[in-house]
Amino acid sequence: MNLGVSGLNAALWGLTTTGQNISNAATPGYSVERPVYAEASGQYTSSG
């Protein structure tokens, strides 16, 4: 389930960044922001 939540959070972050870029496109001096995605730790633990 964490994988799905992480994916949704990453997508939300990307959409938020895109929205900020569109909103500030005409602002002098604004530089475009780009989301940088990285793989999370691949370690899993067992509860028993």
N, CA, C and O atoms as a Maestro MAE file, in Angstrom:
{
 s_m_m2io_version
 :::
 2.0.0
}

f_m_ct {
 s_m_title
 :::
 protein
 m_atom[192] {
  # First column is atom index #
  i_m_mmod_type
  r_m_x_coord
  r_m_y_coord
  r_m_z_coord
  i_m_residue_number
  s_m_chain_name
  s_m_pdb_residue_name
  s_m_pdb_atom_name
  i_m_atomic_number
  :::
  1 25 0.825 -1.187 0.000 1 A "MET " " N  " 7
  2 3 0.000 0.000 0.000 1 A "MET " " CA " 6
  3 2 0.871 1.252 0.000 1 A "MET " " C  " 6
  4 15 0.508 2.255 -0.616 1 A "MET " " O  " 8
  5 25 2.009 1.209 0.679 2 A "ASN " " N  " 7
  6 3 2.896 2.371 0.703 2 A "ASN " " CA " 6
  7 2 3.367 2.757 -0.685 2 A "ASN " " C  " 6
  8 15 3.554 3.940 -0.972 2 A "ASN " " O  " 8
  9 25 3.561 1.773 -1.547 3 A "LEU " " N  " 7
  10 3 4.012 2.051 -2.906 3 A "LEU " " CA " 6
  11 2 2.981 2.891 -3.649 3 A "LEU " " C  " 6
  12 15 3.339 3.842 -4.343 3 A "LEU " " O  " 8
  13 25 1.719 2.548 -3.508 4 A "GLY " " N  " 7
  14 3 0.656 3.315 -4.154 4 A "GLY " " CA " 6
  15 2 0.581 4.733 -3.627 4 A "GLY " " C  " 6
  16 15 0.433 5.680 -4.400 4 A "GLY " " O  " 8
  17 25 0.683 4.886 -2.324 5 A "VAL " " N  " 7
  18 3 0.640 6.216 -1.711 5 A "VAL " " CA " 6
  19 2 1.842 7.041 -2.156 5 A "VAL " " C  " 6
  20 15 1.708 8.229 -2.450 5 A "VAL " " O  " 8
  21 25 3.002 6.422 -2.207 6 A "SER " " N  " 7
  22 3 4.205 7.131 -2.654 6 A "SER " " CA " 6
  23 2 4.060 7.595 -4.095 6 A "SER " " C  " 6
  24 15 4.464 8.707 -4.436 6 A "SER " " O  " 8
  25 25 3.489 6.754 -4.934 7 A "GLY " " N  " 7
  26 3 3.269 7.123 -6.326 7 A "GLY " " CA " 6
  27 2 2.311 8.286 -6.463 7 A "GLY " " C  " 6
  28 15 2.539 9.193 -7.263 7 A "GLY " " O  " 8
  29 25 1.238 8.264 -5.686 8 A "LEU " " N  " 7
  30 3 0.277 9.371 -5.722 8 A "LEU " " CA " 6
  31 2 0.898 10.665 -5.212 8 A "LEU " " C  " 6
  32 15 0.648 11.734 -5.767 8 A "LEU " " O  " 8
  33 25 1.702 10.576 -4.165 9 A "ASN " " N  " 7
  34 3 2.376 11.769 -3.647 9 A "ASN " " CA " 6
  35 2 3.353 12.343 -4.670 9 A "ASN " " C  " 6
  36 15 3.463 13.561 -4.808 9 A "ASN " " O  " 8
  37 25 4.054 11.477 -5.382 10 A "ALA " " N  " 7
  38 3 4.985 11.938 -6.411 10 A "ALA " " CA " 6
  39 2 4.232 12.631 -7.540 10 A "ALA " " C  " 6
  40 15 4.666 13.672 -8.032 10 A "ALA " " O  " 8
  41 25 3.103 12.055 -7.950 11 A "ALA " " N  " 7
  42 3 2.298 12.671 -9.004 11 A "ALA " " CA " 6
  43 2 1.755 14.021 -8.548 11 A "ALA " " C  " 6
  44 15 1.747 14.979 -9.321 11 A "ALA " " O  " 8
  45 25 1.306 14.104 -7.309 12 A "LEU " " N  " 7
  46 3 0.800 15.365 -6.768 12 A "LEU " " CA " 6
  47 2 1.893 16.420 -6.748 12 A "LEU " " C  " 6
  48 15 1.652 17.576 -7.094 12 A "LEU " " O  " 8
  49 25 3.085 16.029 -6.348 13 A "TRP " " N  " 7
  50 3 4.216 16.951 -6.315 13 A "TRP " " CA " 6
  51 2 4.511 17.489 -7.717 13 A "TRP " " C  " 6
  52 15 4.748 18.683 -7.896 13 A "TRP " " O  " 8
  53 25 4.494 16.605 -8.695 14 A "GLY " " N  " 7
  54 3 4.736 17.020 -10.072 14 A "GLY " " CA " 6
  55 2 3.675 17.981 -10.572 14 A "GLY " " C  " 6
  56 15 3.998 18.970 -11.230 14 A "GLY " " O  " 8
  57 25 2.405 17.704 -10.269 15 A "LEU " " N  " 7
  58 3 1.325 18.591 -10.694 15 A "LEU " " CA " 6
  59 2 1.384 19.936 -9.982 15 A "LEU " " C  " 6
  60 15 1.110 20.973 -10.587 15 A "LEU " " O  " 8
  61 25 1.737 19.925 -8.712 16 A "THR " " N  " 7
  62 3 1.873 21.172 -7.958 16 A "THR " " CA " 6
  63 2 2.981 22.034 -8.548 16 A "THR " " C  " 6
  64 15 2.814 23.243 -8.711 16 A "THR " " O  " 8
  65 25 4.099 21.420 -8.863 17 A "THR " " N  " 7
  66 3 5.223 22.142 -9.459 17 A "THR " " CA " 6
  67 2 4.833 22.716 -10.814 17 A "THR " " C  " 6
  68 15 5.173 23.857 -11.127 17 A "THR " " O  " 8
  69 25 4.123 21.934 -11.615 18 A "THR " " N  " 7
  70 3 3.668 22.413 -12.919 18 A "THR " " CA " 6
  71 2 2.728 23.601 -12.756 18 A "THR " " C  " 6
  72 15 2.827 24.578 -13.498 18 A "THR " " O  " 8
  73 25 1.828 23.524 -11.803 19 A "GLY " " N  " 7
  74 3 0.911 24.631 -11.533 19 A "GLY " " CA " 6
  75 2 1.640 25.901 -11.134 19 A "GLY " " C  " 6
  76 15 1.274 26.993 -11.570 19 A "GLY " " O  " 8
  77 25 2.663 25.768 -10.313 20 A "GLN " " N  " 7
  78 3 3.454 26.933 -9.912 20 A "GLN " " CA " 6
  79 2 4.181 27.524 -11.106 20 A "GLN " " C  " 6
  80 15 4.267 28.744 -11.240 20 A "GLN " " O  " 8
  81 25 4.701 26.674 -11.970 21 A "ASN " " N  " 7
  82 3 5.400 27.160 -13.160 21 A "ASN " " CA " 6
  83 2 4.455 27.924 -14.074 21 A "ASN " " C  " 6
  84 15 4.822 28.968 -14.613 21 A "ASN " " O  " 8
  85 25 3.242 27.413 -14.254 22 A "ILE " " N  " 7
  86 3 2.262 28.097 -15.101 22 A "ILE " " CA " 6
  87 2 1.853 29.423 -14.475 22 A "ILE " " C  " 6
  88 15 1.766 30.436 -15.169 22 A "ILE " " O  " 8
  89 25 1.603 29.424 -13.172 23 A "SER " " N  " 7
  90 3 1.173 30.638 -12.482 23 A "SER " " CA " 6
  91 2 2.224 31.736 -12.519 23 A "SER " " C  " 6
  92 15 1.888 32.919 -12.568 23 A "SER " " O  " 8
  93 25 3.484 31.354 -12.498 24 A "ASN " " N  " 7
  94 3 4.563 32.334 -12.431 24 A "ASN " " CA " 6
  95 2 5.269 32.553 -13.761 24 A "ASN " " C  " 6
  96 15 6.329 33.179 -13.802 24 A "ASN " " O  " 8
  97 25 4.699 32.049 -14.845 25 A "ALA " " N  " 7
  98 3 5.358 32.131 -16.154 25 A "ALA " " CA " 6
  99 2 5.654 33.569 -16.572 25 A "ALA " " C  " 6
  100 15 6.665 33.824 -17.226 25 A "ALA " " O  " 8
  101 25 4.792 34.504 -16.205 26 A "ALA " " N  " 7
  102 3 4.971 35.898 -16.620 26 A "ALA " " CA " 6
  103 2 5.712 36.737 -15.576 26 A "ALA " " C  " 6
  104 15 5.906 37.935 -15.780 26 A "ALA " " O  " 8
  105 25 6.122 36.139 -14.482 27 A "THR " " N  " 7
  106 3 6.819 36.871 -13.427 27 A "THR " " CA " 6
  107 2 8.276 37.087 -13.820 27 A "THR " " C  " 6
  108 15 9.006 36.126 -14.064 27 A "THR " " O  " 8
  109 25 8.700 38.351 -13.880 28 A "PRO " " N  " 7
  110 3 10.100 38.613 -14.229 28 A "PRO " " CA " 6
  111 2 11.050 37.977 -13.207 28 A "PRO " " C  " 6
  112 15 10.843 38.101 -12.000 28 A "PRO " " O  " 8
  113 25 12.068 37.312 -13.688 29 A "GLY " " N  " 7
  114 3 13.068 36.704 -12.817 29 A "GLY " " CA " 6
  115 2 12.711 35.319 -12.305 29 A "GLY " " C  " 6
  116 15 13.526 34.675 -11.644 29 A "GLY " " O  " 8
  117 25 11.508 34.853 -12.600 30 A "TYR " " N  " 7
  118 3 11.123 33.519 -12.130 30 A "TYR " " CA " 6
  119 2 11.845 32.459 -12.941 30 A "TYR " " C  " 6
  120 15 11.915 32.549 -14.167 30 A "TYR " " O  " 8
  121 25 12.376 31.468 -12.270 31 A "SER " " N  " 7
  122 3 13.014 30.361 -12.988 31 A "SER " " CA " 6
  123 2 12.172 29.102 -12.789 31 A "SER " " C  " 6
  124 15 11.659 28.841 -11.701 31 A "SER " " O  " 8
  125 25 12.049 28.351 -13.838 32 A "VAL " " N  " 7
  126 3 11.225 27.149 -13.841 32 A "VAL " " CA " 6
  127 2 11.761 26.138 -12.838 32 A "VAL " " C  " 6
  128 15 12.968 25.915 -12.744 32 A "VAL " " O  " 8
  129 25 10.856 25.538 -12.102 33 A "GLU " " N  " 7
  130 3 11.221 24.476 -11.173 33 A "GLU " " CA " 6
  131 2 10.869 23.140 -11.803 33 A "GLU " " C  " 6
  132 15 9.874 23.025 -12.519 33 A "GLU " " O  " 8
  133 25 11.680 22.141 -11.539 34 A "ARG " " N  " 7
  134 3 11.441 20.795 -12.060 34 A "ARG " " CA " 6
  135 2 11.516 19.803 -10.901 34 A "ARG " " C  " 6
  136 15 12.466 19.825 -10.118 34 A "ARG " " O  " 8
  137 25 10.521 18.945 -10.797 35 A "PRO " " N  " 7
  138 3 10.603 17.929 -9.745 35 A "PRO " " CA " 6
  139 2 11.694 16.912 -10.078 35 A "PRO " " C  " 6
  140 15 11.866 16.525 -11.234 35 A "PRO " " O  " 8
  141 25 12.411 16.495 -9.070 36 A "VAL " " N  " 7
  142 3 13.450 15.481 -9.248 36 A "VAL " " CA " 6
  143 2 13.013 14.264 -8.443 36 A "VAL " " C  " 6
  144 15 12.847 14.324 -7.225 36 A "VAL " " O  " 8
  145 25 12.832 13.172 -9.150 37 A "TYR " " N  " 7
  146 3 12.377 11.947 -8.508 37 A "TYR " " CA " 6
  147 2 13.564 11.017 -8.286 37 A "TYR " " C  " 6
  148 15 14.458 10.916 -9.126 37 A "TYR " " O  " 8
  149 25 13.558 10.346 -7.149 38 A "ALA " " N  " 7
  150 3 14.619 9.390 -6.841 38 A "ALA " " CA " 6
  151 2 13.985 8.140 -6.251 38 A "ALA " " C  " 6
  152 15 12.919 8.196 -5.636 38 A "ALA " " O  " 8
  153 25 14.646 7.035 -6.444 39 A "GLU " " N  " 7
  154 3 14.157 5.777 -5.905 39 A "GLU " " CA " 6
  155 2 14.319 5.772 -4.395 39 A "GLU " " C  " 6
  156 15 15.361 6.161 -3.867 39 A "GLU " " O  " 8
  157 25 13.291 5.332 -3.719 40 A "ALA " " N  " 7
  158 3 13.350 5.216 -2.265 40 A "ALA " " CA " 6
  159 2 14.130 3.956 -1.902 40 A "ALA " " C  " 6
  160 15 14.395 3.108 -2.754 40 A "ALA " " O  " 8
  161 25 14.486 3.849 -0.652 41 A "SER " " N  " 7
  162 3 15.197 2.671 -0.170 41 A "SER " " CA " 6
  163 2 14.399 1.415 -0.482 41 A "SER " " C  " 6
  164 15 13.186 1.377 -0.273 41 A "SER " " O  " 8
  165 25 15.062 0.412 -0.969 42 A "GLY " " N  " 7
  166 3 14.390 -0.825 -1.343 42 A "GLY " " CA " 6
  167 2 14.318 -1.840 -0.223 42 A "GLY " " C  " 6
  168 15 14.028 -3.010 -0.472 42 A "GLY " " O  " 8
  169 25 14.574 -1.425 0.993 43 A "GLN " " N  " 7
  170 3 14.584 -2.363 2.106 43 A "GLN " " CA " 6
  171 2 13.172 -2.598 2.628 43 A "GLN " " C  " 6
  172 15 12.388 -1.665 2.801 43 A "GLN " " O  " 8
  173 25 12.878 -3.849 2.869 44 A "TYR " " N  " 7
  174 3 11.597 -4.221 3.447 44 A "TYR " " CA " 6
  175 2 11.862 -4.923 4.765 44 A "TYR " " C  " 6
  176 15 12.876 -5.601 4.928 44 A "TYR " " O  " 8
  177 25 10.961 -4.758 5.684 45 A "THR " " N  " 7
  178 3 11.101 -5.441 6.968 45 A "THR " " CA " 6
  179 2 9.897 -6.343 7.178 45 A "THR " " C  " 6
  180 15 8.818 -6.097 6.637 45 A "THR " " O  " 8
  181 25 10.087 -7.362 7.947 46 A "SER " " N  " 7
  182 3 9.017 -8.305 8.242 46 A "SER " " CA " 6
  183 2 8.580 -8.111 9.685 46 A "SER " " C  " 6
  184 15 9.390 -7.793 10.555 46 A "SER " " O  " 8
  185 25 7.316 -8.301 9.921 47 A "SER " " N  " 7
  186 3 6.821 -8.124 11.289 47 A "SER " " CA " 6
  187 2 6.574 -9.476 11.956 47 A "SER " " C  " 6
  188 15 5.577 -9.659 12.654 47 A "SER " " O  " 8
  189 25 7.455 -10.386 11.743 48 A "GLY " " N  " 7
  190 3 7.242 -11.633 12.446 48 A "GLY " " CA " 6
  191 2 8.053 -12.679 11.913 48 A "GLY " " C  " 6
  192 15 7.996 -13.810 12.396 48 A "GLY " " O  " 8
  :::
 }
 m_bond[191] {
  # First column is bond index #
  i_m_from
  i_m_to
  i_m_order
  :::
  1 1 2 1
  2 2 3 1
  3 3 4 2
  4 3 5 1
  5 5 6 1
  6 6 7 1
  7 7 8 2
  8 7 9 1
  9 9 10 1
  10 10 11 1
  11 11 12 2
  12 11 13 1
  13 13 14 1
  14 14 15 1
  15 15 16 2
  16 15 17 1
  17 17 18 1
  18 18 19 1
  19 19 20 2
  20 19 21 1
  21 21 22 1
  22 22 23 1
  23 23 24 2
  24 23 25 1
  25 25 26 1
  26 26 27 1
  27 27 28 2
  28 27 29 1
  29 29 30 1
  30 30 31 1
  31 31 32 2
  32 31 33 1
  33 33 34 1
  34 34 35 1
  35 35 36 2
  36 35 37 1
  37 37 38 1
  38 38 39 1
  39 39 40 2
  40 39 41 1
  41 41 42 1
  42 42 43 1
  43 43 44 2
  44 43 45 1
  45 45 46 1
  46 46 47 1
  47 47 48 2
  48 47 49 1
  49 49 50 1
  50 50 51 1
  51 51 52 2
  52 51 53 1
  53 53 54 1
  54 54 55 1
  55 55 56 2
  56 55 57 1
  57 57 58 1
  58 58 59 1
  59 59 60 2
  60 59 61 1
  61 61 62 1
  62 62 63 1
  63 63 64 2
  64 63 65 1
  65 65 66 1
  66 66 67 1
  67 67 68 2
  68 67 69 1
  69 69 70 1
  70 70 71 1
  71 71 72 2
  72 71 73 1
  73 73 74 1
  74 74 75 1
  75 75 76 2
  76 75 77 1
  77 77 78 1
  78 78 79 1
  79 79 80 2
  80 79 81 1
  81 81 82 1
  82 82 83 1
  83 83 84 2
  84 83 85 1
  85 85 86 1
  86 86 87 1
  87 87 88 2
  88 87 89 1
  89 89 90 1
  90 90 91 1
  91 91 92 2
  92 91 93 1
  93 93 94 1
  94 94 95 1
  95 95 96 2
  96 95 97 1
  97 97 98 1
  98 98 99 1
  99 99 100 2
  100 99 101 1
  101 101 102 1
  102 102 103 1
  103 103 104 2
  104 103 105 1
  105 105 106 1
  106 106 107 1
  107 107 108 2
  108 107 109 1
  109 109 110 1
  110 110 111 1
  111 111 112 2
  112 111 113 1
  113 113 114 1
  114 114 115 1
  115 115 116 2
  116 115 117 1
  117 117 118 1
  118 118 119 1
  119 119 120 2
  120 119 121 1
  121 121 122 1
  122 122 123 1
  123 123 124 2
  124 123 125 1
  125 125 126 1
  126 126 127 1
  127 127 128 2
  128 127 129 1
  129 129 130 1
  130 130 131 1
  131 131 132 2
  132 131 133 1
  133 133 134 1
  134 134 135 1
  135 135 136 2
  136 135 137 1
  137 137 138 1
  138 138 139 1
  139 139 140 2
  140 139 141 1
  141 141 142 1
  142 142 143 1
  143 143 144 2
  144 143 145 1
  145 145 146 1
  146 146 147 1
  147 147 148 2
  148 147 149 1
  149 149 150 1
  150 150 151 1
  151 151 152 2
  152 151 153 1
  153 153 154 1
  154 154 155 1
  155 155 156 2
  156 155 157 1
  157 157 158 1
  158 158 159 1
  159 159 160 2
  160 159 161 1
  161 161 162 1
  162 162 163 1
  163 163 164 2
  164 163 165 1
  165 165 166 1
  166 166 167 1
  167 167 168 2
  168 167 169 1
  169 169 170 1
  170 170 171 1
  171 171 172 2
  172 171 173 1
  173 173 174 1
  174 174 175 1
  175 175 176 2
  176 175 177 1
  177 177 178 1
  178 178 179 1
  179 179 180 2
  180 179 181 1
  181 181 182 1
  182 182 183 1
  183 183 184 2
  184 183 185 1
  185 185 186 1
  186 186 187 1
  187 187 188 2
  188 187 189 1
  189 189 190 1
  190 190 191 1
  191 191 192 2
  :::
 }
}
